Every structure is written in C-alpha cells, then in structure tokens.
Amino acid sequence: MAEEQTVQRMQEHIDFLREELADAARQLAEVTAERDELKTRVEKDHDHEECISSMTADFHEASEQVLLRAEQAERERDLFKKKAHDWNSEADRYLAQRDEAQLQLAALRVALEQVTAQLRHAYSQLVTGCVQNSLIFADGLIAPQIRKLESLLTAPPQEPT
C-alpha cells in the first residue's frame, strides 16, 4: 500500500509537471509569437524609416531645386528690370532729341519766313521802281538775306542737350 501511494503521488507529480510543462510550452509559444510580431513591426518600422528618410532626402533636393529656380528667376527679373529701365531711358533720350529737333525746325521755319519776307519786300521795291541805287539796295537788303540763307543751309545741326 505504501508503494501504491508512492506510485500515485509520483503519478500526480508527473501529471502536475506535465501541466506545468504544457503551460510553459503555451507561454513559450505566446512569447515566440509576440517576439515574431515585434520583429515584424520593427522590420516594418525600419522600412518606414527608410521610406521617410528617402522622402526627406527627395524633399530637400526638391527644395534646393526650387530655391535655385527662385534665385534664377530673381536674377532674370532684375535683368529685365534693368533692360526696361535702359529702354525707358533710351526712349526718353530719343523723345528729348525729337523735341529738340522740332524746336530747331520751328526756329528754321521762322528764319526762313523772315528771309522770305525780306526778299519779297526787296522784290516788290524792285518791281515798283522804288530802287534808285541798285548796288546799295542789293548790298543793304538782298545780300544779308542771301548770307542768312547760306548760313542756315551750311550750319551743322545742333546737338540735342
């Protein structure tokens, strides 16, 4: 009987150890599954980090390209502004020269009108017979008008100021 009790106690102890072993195996399986899941998550996180790192590098490169393009656009804008200013200055110079030429032309017309009036007066005096000494008359009234015409025709044009 003592032997049977010992065998029975040993059997109970073996059953207890088997249950403990089964629990340990279940716990080991759970821990292994959790470890595998964490390992997968870490790998996915690593893949995400690589993706994020790659996207960050692409973003920085794109940002640099945008900055370079912006600087180029600014340089081109400044160049166009300078050209526009130069063209406006040149247009202003041409307008000033045109205005000066118009003033010179107006002055020339006035001088020609004066000469024409003097020559008409001289002609009318000659035609009506009012001239007694033609040499004095020619030197006094006609010659100055001829000299004035010659000076107008031979004078170099005035440079605009």
Buried (B, 14 or more C-beta within 10 A) or exposed (E): EEEEEEEEEEEEEEEEEEEEEEEEEEEEEEEEEEEEEEEEEEEEEEEEEEEEEEEEEEEEEEEEEEEEEEEEEEEEEEEEEEEEEEEEEEEEEEEEEEEBEEEEEEEBEEBEEEBEEBBEEBEEEBEEEEBEEEEEBBEEBBEEBEEBBEEEEEEEEEEBE
